[in-house]
Each structure stands twice: as structure tokens, then as C-alpha cells.
Amino acid sequence: QVELVESGGGLVQPGGSLRLSCAASGSIFSINALCWYRQAPGKQRELVAAITSGGRTNYASSVRGRFTISADNAKNTVYLQMNSLKPEDTGVYYCNALLSVLAGKRNYWGKGTQVTVSS
């Protein structure tokens, strides 16, 4: 069984910072890619940032320059450093991982962590 557990969400004022973490556990052979998605109320889930096993990163245009995705492969953990937060960054943030497991490559989701940016 593979599990992704997010942490680090909360309430922050505009202009503030938060750091999200997502730890993958279970029988994992390797990590192919790690992503962060978010879903605001009434909106579709959208990709925020992604990082490949080779360290290549990609960001949504709305967060580029403010958010940084990084990974610690030894800990099977991905981070999202969020700076200069705006009210429109509010939403549930989900960790997503493409992992190589016994059955092959599989896609996994965490349960999400709430981020609220408000004064």
C-alpha cells in the first residue's frame, strides 16, 4: 500500500508564506514525478507545480516566481514553498505522485491540505 500525506496548510495573511510537505510511504521502487495541484471552491483542480525525478520543474503561470517545488528523494518527500501569497491562492492543495511500484507505474493522490489566504 502506498500513501501520500500532506501537511503544512493553514491560514495566512496576504503577502505571507507557507511551506507544504507531502511524504510518500509504502512499497515504492522509485519516484518518477511529484506534483502539487490545488482546487478552489467552485473551480476545477489545477496543476500548480511539478518536479521530475531528474529535477526538472514546471509551474503554473499564476505562481511562477512566488512558489518553489523541491524534493528530497531520500525521504520520498516533496515540498512546496509558497511566498507572497494572494487571496486567489486559497484552496485545497493536493499532492500527486507518479510512482514505480510492484505493479508498474501508478498515479497516487493525497487527501489534501487547506490553504486559506485572508486578512
URWO-V437671 format. One record per pair of residues at least 4 apart in sequence whose C-alpha atoms are under 7 Angstrom apart, sorted by the first residue. I is the first residue (numbers start at 0). J is the second residue. If there is no record, write none. Layout:
BEGIN
i: [I	I]
j: [J	J]
END
This chain:
BEGIN
i: [0	0	1	1	1	1	2	2	2	3	3	3	3	3	3	4	4	4	4	5	5	5	5	5	5	5	6	6	6	6	7	7	7	7	8	8	8	8	9	9	9	10	10	10	11	11	11	11	12	12	12	13	13	13	13	13	13	13	14	14	14	15	15	15	16	16	16	16	17	17	17	18	18	18	18	19	19	19	20	20	20	20	21	21	21	21	22	22	22	23	23	26	27	27	27	28	28	29	29	30	30	30	30	31	31	31	31	32	32	32	32	32	33	33	33	33	33	33	33	34	34	34	34	34	34	35	35	35	35	35	35	35	35	36	36	36	36	36	36	36	37	37	37	37	37	37	37	37	38	38	38	38	38	38	38	39	39	39	40	46	47	47	48	48	48	48	49	49	49	49	50	50	50	50	50	51	51	58	58	59	62	65	65	65	66	66	66	66	67	67	67	68	68	68	69	69	69	70	70	70	71	71	71	72	84	84	85	86	86	88	89	89	89	90	90	90	91	91	91	91	92	92	92	92	93	93	93	93	93	94	94	94	95	95	95	96	96	96	97	97	97	97	98	98	98	99	99	99	100	100]
j: [25	26	23	24	25	26	23	24	25	21	22	23	24	108	109	21	22	23	109	20	21	22	94	109	111	112	19	20	21	112	17	18	19	20	19	112	113	114	113	114	115	114	115	116	15	115	116	117	116	117	118	83	84	85	86	116	117	118	83	84	85	82	83	84	81	82	83	84	80	81	82	78	79	80	81	78	79	80	76	77	78	79	76	77	78	94	75	76	77	75	76	100	98	99	100	99	100	98	99	52	97	98	99	51	52	97	98	50	51	52	96	97	49	50	51	77	95	96	97	48	49	50	94	95	96	46	47	48	49	92	93	94	95	44	45	46	47	92	93	94	44	45	46	47	90	91	92	93	42	43	44	45	90	91	92	89	90	91	90	59	58	59	57	58	59	68	56	57	58	68	54	55	56	57	68	55	56	62	63	63	66	81	82	83	79	80	81	82	79	80	81	78	79	80	77	78	79	76	77	78	75	76	77	76	88	116	116	116	117	116	114	115	116	113	114	115	111	112	113	114	111	112	113	114	108	109	110	111	112	108	109	111	107	108	109	106	107	108	104	105	106	107	104	105	106	103	104	105	104	105]
END
